Amino acid sequence: MPSFDDFGLSPAMMSSLSRLGLVQPTDIQRLALPHCLAGRDVIAMARTGSGKTAAFGIGLVEKLRPRDFSVQALVLCPTRELADQVAKALRELARAKRNIKILTLCGGVPIGPQIGSLSHGAHVVVGTPGRIEDHLRKGTLDLGNAGMVVLDEADRMLDMGFEASVESILAQTPDRRQTLMFSATWPKAIRALSGRYQKEPVDVRVEGTQATPDIHEVFFEIPPDAEVPAVMALLSRYQPTSAIVFCATKQNCDQLASSLRGEGFSAEALHGDLDQRERDSVLVRFGNRSCSILVATDVAARGLDIKSLPLVINAEPARDPEVHTHRIGRTGRAGEEGVAVTLCTPSKGHKISRLESARGQAVQWGDTEALLATEISPVTPPMVTLNIAGGRKNKVRPGDILGALTGEAGIPGSAVGKIDLFEFESFVAIEADYAARALKRLERGKIKGRNFRIRYA
């Protein structure tokens, strides 16, 4: 059985992996890591949750020169959420290697503080294409020493219209660089990008195109006007603590989320028209279990790190089999059972035929009449989120918030859930039974000796 001992990693890296509890590499790590360490260009296909961040992150961190405070590696991500996750993972991998600085450069936040951070130097930059381009234009970012460039979720970056930005950024990196491309799907545009910017790349693929044994999958043929009642029926039948409903357009997301809320469901839309603050709030509440249902487009949901997701619903079939596989692959992870349901009107039947052809087997159809007869019964989320108008820039730490709640407010520590800190605001999840008490006490009390505005998120 393979082990990280087999890769000849440094003692510092082995220490980091041990602290993270990582002993055996995943398939993508086992296949891609040797080539990453050897300096080869790699184009890898693996689904979300397969461990691809460590597959490139271990090799990236191993090659860093701590005394050289120039940007030695660049990781491009399609969304701020994914960039934050990648940066966090890289910091964990680099913890035992002293004095490594990793900066996140994404849009949706002021550029001034980022310029200030860059002026002090950084070893690794993780960011979104638009904001990286902004810094290159302003001359506040120099990629002249970037010996490694990683395109994470490369297919989604192209889907989101970042192809020109990615090419512009790559043109400002050294010709003698190592270029790693990680993608969940394999469209022609990815192959073309690889052909232009990679040198004899190693092709690594982890097969994950079939539904996994941990996913129970069922399809329902519904009348054209039955999408909303069918989604409500599914949510009532399965009673999930968390669920994602995929829609094709932003407008569909808003309409469906609004309809669900009107019937008492805890639902929020997630799509590209939300500003960064709205997006942060939605993702925080979904991640800490104070919002049960996320109604999302494929682009907006890409890169979400959701450990437990019992139900995925396709409000209509995905545009192709690869996207379908990527959607349903979010449930049934880590040995947990998951349910994936696809709703299909007669006019969309050709997409199911294409899926069956790609799989080489027929899909399982459910009883639509019985589904639509399900009594509507919304799930009440177990948590409520409080928003605190103070964050990292105000020197607020998770321990300060926890201390204020369990000390002055008298809330048991077991009732406090996830705490998320941003630059100028924080979110804390509280068990619903304690939420009103926590809000009232925090409004009267102080956090770190200061009064902050507190409200329900």
C-alpha positions as CSV (number, residue, x, y, z in Angstrom):
1,M,0.0,0.0,0.0
2,P,1.5,3.4,-1.0
3,S,2.7,5.8,1.6
4,F,4.0,9.4,1.6
5,D,7.3,7.9,2.8
6,D,7.7,6.6,-0.8
7,F,8.2,10.1,-2.3
8,G,11.4,11.2,-0.6
9,L,9.8,14.3,1.0
10,S,11.6,16.6,3.4
11,P,11.4,16.0,7.2
12,A,9.5,19.3,7.5
13,M,6.9,18.2,4.9
14,M,6.6,14.8,6.6
15,S,6.0,16.6,9.9
16,S,3.2,18.7,8.3
17,L,1.6,15.6,6.7
18,S,1.8,13.7,10.0
19,R,0.2,16.6,11.9
20,L,-2.6,16.7,9.3
21,G,-3.2,13.0,9.7
22,L,-2.2,12.2,6.1
23,V,-0.4,8.9,5.8
24,Q,-1.6,7.3,2.5
25,P,-1.8,9.3,-0.7
26,T,-5.1,9.4,-2.7
27,D,-5.1,8.2,-6.3
28,I,-4.5,11.7,-7.7
29,Q,-1.7,12.3,-5.2
30,R,0.0,9.0,-6.0
31,L,-0.1,9.5,-9.7
32,A,0.6,13.3,-10.0
33,L,2.9,14.0,-7.1
34,P,6.1,12.3,-8.4
35,H,5.8,14.3,-11.6
36,C,5.2,17.5,-9.7
37,L,8.2,16.9,-7.6
38,A,10.3,16.1,-10.7
39,G,9.5,19.4,-12.2
40,R,7.4,18.0,-15.1
41,D,4.4,19.8,-16.5
42,V,1.2,18.0,-15.6
43,I,-2.4,18.0,-16.8
44,A,-4.6,16.1,-14.4
45,M,-8.3,15.3,-14.3
46,A,-9.8,14.4,-11.0
47,R,-13.2,15.2,-9.4
48,T,-13.7,17.6,-6.5
49,G,-12.8,16.0,-3.1
50,S,-10.1,13.8,-4.6
51,G,-7.2,15.5,-2.8
52,K,-5.8,17.4,-5.8
53,T,-4.7,20.5,-3.7
54,A,-2.2,18.3,-1.8
55,A,-1.2,16.7,-5.2
56,F,0.2,20.0,-6.4
57,G,0.6,21.7,-3.0
58,I,3.2,19.3,-1.6
59,G,5.5,19.7,-4.6
60,L,5.0,23.5,-4.6
61,V,5.9,23.9,-0.9
62,E,8.9,21.6,-1.2
63,K,10.5,23.8,-3.9
64,L,10.1,27.1,-2.0
65,R,13.2,29.0,-1.0
66,P,12.3,30.7,2.3
67,R,15.1,33.4,2.1
68,D,13.9,34.5,-1.4
69,F,11.0,36.9,-0.8
70,S,9.9,37.0,-4.5
71,V,6.8,35.2,-5.8
72,Q,8.1,31.7,-6.6
73,A,4.7,30.1,-7.3
74,L,1.3,31.3,-8.5
75,V,-2.0,29.4,-8.1
76,L,-4.9,30.6,-10.2
77,C,-8.4,29.7,-9.0
78,P,-11.9,30.5,-10.5
79,T,-13.5,31.8,-7.3
80,R,-12.5,33.5,-4.1
81,E,-13.8,30.6,-2.1
82,L,-11.6,28.1,-3.8
83,A,-8.6,30.5,-3.5
84,D,-9.2,30.8,0.2
85,Q,-9.4,27.0,0.6
86,V,-6.2,26.4,-1.4
87,A,-4.3,29.1,0.4
88,K,-5.4,27.6,3.8
89,A,-4.3,24.1,2.7
90,L,-0.9,25.4,1.5
91,R,-0.3,27.2,4.8
92,E,-1.0,23.9,6.6
93,L,1.5,22.1,4.4
94,A,4.1,24.8,4.9
95,R,3.6,25.1,8.6
96,A,6.8,23.1,9.5
97,K,8.8,25.1,6.9
98,R,9.7,28.4,8.6
99,N,8.9,31.9,7.3
100,I,6.8,31.0,4.3
101,K,4.4,33.7,3.3
102,I,1.3,32.9,1.2
103,L,-0.9,35.7,0.0
104,T,-4.5,35.5,-1.3
105,L,-5.3,38.1,-4.0
106,C,-9.0,38.0,-5.1
107,G,-11.5,40.5,-6.2
108,G,-14.5,41.7,-4.2
109,V,-12.3,43.3,-1.5
110,P,-10.3,46.5,-1.5
111,I,-7.0,46.3,-3.5
112,G,-5.1,48.7,-1.2
113,P,-4.4,46.3,1.7
114,Q,-3.3,43.7,-0.9
115,I,-0.8,46.2,-2.4
116,G,0.6,46.8,1.1
117,S,1.0,43.1,1.8
118,L,2.8,42.6,-1.6
119,S,5.2,45.3,-0.8
120,H,6.6,43.2,2.0
121,G,7.2,40.2,-0.3
122,A,5.6,36.8,-0.6
123,H,6.7,33.3,-1.6
124,V,3.3,32.1,-3.0
125,V,0.3,34.0,-4.5
126,V,-3.1,32.3,-4.7
127,G,-5.7,34.4,-6.5
128,T,-8.4,34.8,-9.1
129,P,-7.5,35.9,-12.7
130,G,-9.2,39.3,-12.6
131,R,-7.5,40.5,-9.5
132,I,-4.1,39.0,-10.5
133,E,-4.4,41.0,-13.8
134,D,-5.2,44.2,-11.8
135,H,-2.0,43.8,-9.8
136,L,0.1,43.1,-12.9
137,R,-1.3,46.2,-14.6
138,K,-0.5,48.3,-11.6
139,G,3.0,46.9,-11.4
140,T,2.4,45.8,-7.8
141,L,2.9,42.1,-8.6
142,D,6.0,40.7,-10.3
143,L,5.9,37.1,-11.6
144,G,9.4,37.2,-13.1
145,N,10.6,34.5,-10.6
146,A,7.5,32.4,-10.6
147,G,9.0,29.0,-11.4
148,M,5.6,27.2,-10.9
149,V,2.1,28.1,-12.1
150,V,-0.9,26.0,-11.1
151,L,-4.3,26.4,-12.8
152,D,-6.8,24.9,-10.4
153,E,-10.3,24.1,-11.7
154,A,-9.0,25.1,-15.1
155,D,-12.2,24.1,-16.9
156,R,-14.3,26.3,-14.7
157,M,-12.0,29.3,-15.2
158,L,-12.6,29.0,-18.9
159,D,-16.3,28.5,-18.4
160,M,-16.4,31.7,-16.5
161,G,-14.7,33.6,-19.4
162,F,-11.2,33.9,-17.9
163,E,-9.4,32.4,-20.9
164,A,-7.9,35.8,-22.1
165,S,-7.0,36.7,-18.5
166,V,-5.2,33.4,-17.9
167,E,-3.3,33.7,-21.2
168,S,-2.3,37.3,-20.3
169,I,-1.0,36.2,-16.9
170,L,0.9,33.2,-18.2
171,A,2.6,35.5,-20.8
172,Q,4.1,37.4,-17.8
173,T,5.7,34.4,-16.2
174,P,9.1,32.8,-17.1
175,D,9.2,30.6,-20.1
176,R,11.2,28.0,-18.1
177,R,8.4,27.5,-15.5
178,Q,6.6,24.3,-14.4
179,T,2.9,24.5,-15.4
180,L,0.3,22.3,-13.7
181,M,-3.3,22.1,-14.8
182,F,-6.0,20.5,-12.7
183,S,-9.5,20.0,-14.1
184,A,-12.6,18.1,-13.3
185,T,-13.6,17.8,-16.9
186,W,-11.7,17.5,-20.2
187,P,-13.1,20.0,-22.8
188,K,-11.3,20.9,-26.0
189,A,-10.5,24.4,-24.6
190,I,-8.4,22.8,-21.8
191,R,-6.5,20.6,-24.3
192,A,-5.9,23.7,-26.5
193,L,-4.6,25.8,-23.5
194,S,-2.3,22.9,-22.5
195,G,-0.9,22.7,-26.0
196,R,0.0,26.4,-26.0
197,Y,1.5,26.7,-22.5
198,Q,2.7,23.3,-21.4
199,K,5.8,21.4,-22.4
200,E,5.3,17.7,-22.9
201,P,2.9,17.4,-20.0
202,V,2.3,14.2,-18.2
203,D,-1.4,13.2,-18.6
204,V,-2.9,12.0,-15.3
205,R,-6.5,10.9,-15.0
206,V,-8.3,9.5,-12.0
207,E,-11.4,7.6,-13.2
208,G,-14.4,8.9,-11.5
209,T,-17.0,9.2,-14.2
210,Q,-19.4,6.6,-12.9
211,A,-21.8,7.1,-10.0
212,T,-20.1,5.8,-6.9
213,P,-21.5,3.0,-4.8
214,D,-22.2,5.4,-2.0
215,I,-24.7,7.4,-4.1
216,H,-28.3,6.3,-4.6
217,E,-29.4,7.9,-7.8
218,V,-32.9,8.3,-9.1
219,F,-34.6,10.2,-12.0
220,F,-38.1,11.6,-12.2
221,E,-39.9,12.7,-15.4
222,I,-42.1,15.7,-14.5
223,P,-44.5,18.0,-16.3
224,P,-43.1,21.3,-17.5
225,D,-44.7,23.3,-14.7
226,A,-43.9,20.9,-11.8
227,E,-40.3,21.8,-11.1
228,V,-41.0,23.8,-7.9
229,P,-43.5,21.3,-6.3
230,A,-41.2,18.4,-7.2
231,V,-38.2,20.0,-5.5
232,M,-40.3,20.8,-2.4
233,A,-41.5,17.2,-2.4
234,L,-38.0,15.8,-2.6
235,L,-36.8,18.1,0.3
236,S,-39.8,17.0,2.3
237,R,-39.3,13.3,1.5
238,Y,-35.6,13.1,2.4
239,Q,-35.5,15.8,5.1
240,P,-31.8,16.7,4.4
241,T,-29.8,18.8,6.9
242,S,-28.0,20.2,3.8
243,A,-28.8,20.0,0.1
244,I,-27.7,21.6,-3.1
245,V,-30.3,22.2,-5.9
246,F,-28.6,22.9,-9.3
247,C,-30.3,25.2,-11.8
248,A,-29.2,26.2,-15.3
249,T,-29.5,30.0,-14.9
250,K,-29.2,32.8,-12.3
251,Q,-32.9,33.7,-12.8
252,N,-34.0,30.1,-12.2
253,C,-31.9,30.1,-8.9
254,D,-33.6,33.3,-7.6
255,Q,-37.1,32.1,-8.6
256,L,-36.7,28.7,-7.0
257,A,-35.1,29.9,-3.8
258,S,-37.8,32.5,-3.4
259,S,-40.5,29.9,-3.9
260,L,-38.9,27.6,-1.4
261,R,-38.6,30.4,1.2
262,G,-42.3,31.2,0.6
263,E,-43.2,27.7,1.7
264,G,-41.0,27.8,4.8
265,F,-37.8,26.2,3.5
266,S,-34.5,27.6,4.5
267,A,-33.0,28.3,1.1
268,E,-30.6,30.8,-0.5
269,A,-29.6,31.4,-4.1
270,L,-25.9,31.3,-5.1
271,H,-24.9,32.7,-8.5
272,G,-22.6,35.2,-10.2
273,D,-24.8,38.2,-9.6
274,L,-24.3,38.3,-5.9
275,D,-21.7,40.7,-4.6
276,Q,-18.9,39.3,-2.5
277,R,-20.4,40.2,0.8
278,E,-23.7,38.5,-0.1
279,R,-21.8,35.5,-1.4
280,D,-19.8,35.2,1.8
281,S,-22.9,35.4,4.0
282,V,-24.7,32.7,2.0
283,L,-21.7,30.3,2.0
284,V,-21.1,30.8,5.7
285,R,-24.7,30.1,6.6
286,F,-24.8,27.0,4.4
287,G,-21.5,25.8,5.7
288,N,-22.4,26.2,9.4
289,R,-25.9,24.6,9.0
290,S,-28.0,27.7,9.6
291,C,-29.3,27.5,6.0
292,S,-30.3,24.1,4.7
293,I,-30.7,24.5,1.0
294,L,-28.3,26.1,-1.6
295,V,-29.9,26.8,-5.0
296,A,-26.9,27.2,-7.3
297,T,-25.6,27.4,-10.8
298,D,-22.7,25.1,-11.7
299,V,-20.2,28.0,-11.9
300,A,-21.1,29.4,-8.5
301,A,-21.0,26.1,-6.8
302,R,-17.6,25.1,-8.1
303,G,-14.9,24.8,-5.5
304,L,-17.2,24.6,-2.5
305,D,-15.7,22.5,0.3
306,I,-18.7,20.7,1.8
307,K,-17.8,17.7,3.9
308,S,-21.3,16.3,4.4
309,L,-24.0,16.7,1.8
310,P,-26.8,14.0,2.0
311,L,-28.8,15.3,-1.0
312,V,-28.1,16.8,-4.5
313,I,-31.0,17.7,-6.7
314,N,-30.8,18.6,-10.4
315,A,-33.8,20.8,-11.0
316,E,-33.1,20.0,-14.7
317,P,-30.5,17.7,-16.3
318,A,-26.9,18.9,-16.6
319,R,-25.7,20.1,-20.0
320,D,-23.5,17.0,-20.5
321,P,-22.5,13.8,-18.7
322,E,-19.3,15.1,-17.2
323,V,-21.1,18.0,-15.5
324,H,-23.7,15.6,-14.2
325,T,-21.0,13.4,-12.7
326,H,-19.4,16.4,-11.1
327,R,-22.7,17.6,-9.6
328,I,-23.7,14.3,-8.0
329,G,-20.1,13.6,-6.9
330,R,-20.6,16.2,-4.1
331,T,-22.7,13.7,-2.1
332,G,-21.8,10.2,-0.9
333,R,-18.3,11.2,0.2
334,A,-16.0,9.7,2.8
335,G,-18.1,6.6,3.2
336,E,-21.4,8.4,3.8
337,E,-24.4,7.5,1.8
338,G,-25.8,10.2,-0.4
339,V,-28.8,10.7,-2.7
340,A,-28.8,12.3,-6.1
341,V,-32.1,13.1,-7.8
342,T,-32.5,14.5,-11.3
343,L,-35.8,16.0,-12.5
344,C,-36.5,16.0,-16.2
345,T,-39.2,17.4,-18.4
346,P,-40.0,15.5,-21.7
347,S,-38.3,18.2,-23.7
348,K,-35.0,17.5,-21.9
349,G,-35.1,13.8,-22.4
350,H,-32.3,13.8,-24.9
351,K,-29.8,14.8,-22.1
352,I,-30.7,11.7,-20.1
353,S,-30.3,9.6,-23.3
354,R,-26.8,11.1,-23.7
355,L,-26.0,10.3,-20.1
356,E,-27.2,6.7,-20.5
357,S,-25.1,6.4,-23.6
358,A,-22.0,7.7,-21.8
359,R,-22.5,5.2,-18.9
360,G,-23.5,2.3,-21.0
361,Q,-26.5,1.6,-18.8
362,A,-30.0,2.8,-18.2
363,V,-30.9,5.2,-15.4
364,Q,-33.4,4.4,-12.7
365,W,-36.7,6.2,-12.9
366,G,-38.9,6.9,-9.8
367,D,-42.7,7.2,-9.4
368,T,-43.5,10.8,-10.2
369,E,-47.1,10.6,-9.1
370,A,-46.1,9.3,-5.6
371,L,-43.4,12.0,-5.4
372,L,-45.8,14.9,-6.1
373,A,-48.2,13.5,-3.5
374,T,-45.6,13.9,-0.7
375,E,-46.8,16.2,2.1
376,I,-44.7,19.4,2.2
377,S,-42.7,19.5,5.4
378,P,-39.7,22.0,5.6
379,V,-36.7,21.2,7.7
380,T,-35.7,23.7,10.3
381,P,-31.9,24.3,10.4
382,P,-30.3,23.4,13.7
383,M,-28.2,26.6,13.8
384,V,-28.7,30.4,13.6
385,T,-25.9,32.7,12.4
386,L,-25.0,36.0,14.2
387,N,-23.1,38.6,12.2
388,I,-20.5,40.7,14.2
389,A,-19.3,44.0,12.7
390,G,-15.6,43.3,13.5
391,G,-13.1,40.9,11.9
392,R,-9.4,40.2,11.4
393,K,-8.5,43.9,10.8
394,N,-10.1,44.7,14.1
395,K,-7.9,42.1,15.8
396,V,-10.9,39.9,16.5
397,R,-10.0,36.2,16.9
398,P,-12.3,33.1,17.1
399,G,-11.2,32.7,20.8
400,D,-12.5,36.2,21.5
401,I,-15.9,35.5,20.1
402,L,-16.1,32.1,21.8
403,G,-15.0,33.6,25.1
404,A,-17.6,36.4,24.9
405,L,-20.4,33.8,24.3
406,T,-19.4,31.2,26.9
407,G,-18.3,33.8,29.5
408,E,-20.4,36.9,29.7
409,A,-23.3,35.5,27.6
410,G,-23.3,32.2,29.5
411,I,-23.8,30.1,26.4
412,P,-22.5,26.5,26.7
413,G,-19.5,25.9,24.4
414,S,-21.3,22.9,22.9
415,A,-24.0,25.3,21.5
416,V,-21.4,27.4,19.6
417,G,-20.8,26.2,16.1
418,K,-18.5,27.3,13.3
419,I,-16.8,30.8,13.6
420,D,-15.8,32.5,10.3
421,L,-13.6,35.5,10.3
422,F,-13.3,38.0,7.4
423,E,-11.4,41.3,7.3
424,F,-14.1,43.5,8.8
425,E,-16.8,41.2,10.0
426,S,-17.3,37.8,11.6
427,F,-20.0,35.1,11.6
428,V,-20.7,32.6,14.4
429,A,-23.2,29.8,14.4
430,I,-25.3,29.2,17.5
431,E,-27.8,26.4,18.2
432,A,-31.2,27.8,17.5
433,D,-32.5,27.5,21.1
434,Y,-29.7,29.8,22.3
435,A,-29.6,32.3,19.4
436,A,-31.9,35.0,20.9
437,R,-30.1,34.8,24.2
438,A,-26.7,35.1,22.6
439,L,-27.7,38.1,20.5
440,K,-29.2,39.9,23.5
441,R,-26.1,39.3,25.7
442,L,-23.6,40.2,23.0
443,E,-25.5,43.4,22.2
444,R,-25.1,44.4,25.9
445,G,-21.6,43.0,26.4
446,K,-18.2,43.4,24.8
447,I,-15.9,41.4,22.6
448,K,-12.2,41.9,23.4
449,G,-13.2,44.9,25.5
450,R,-15.0,46.6,22.6
451,N,-18.6,47.0,21.5
452,F,-19.4,45.7,18.0
453,R,-22.7,45.8,16.2
454,I,-24.4,42.4,16.3
455,R,-27.3,41.2,14.1
456,Y,-28.8,38.0,12.7
457,A,-27.0,37.2,9.4
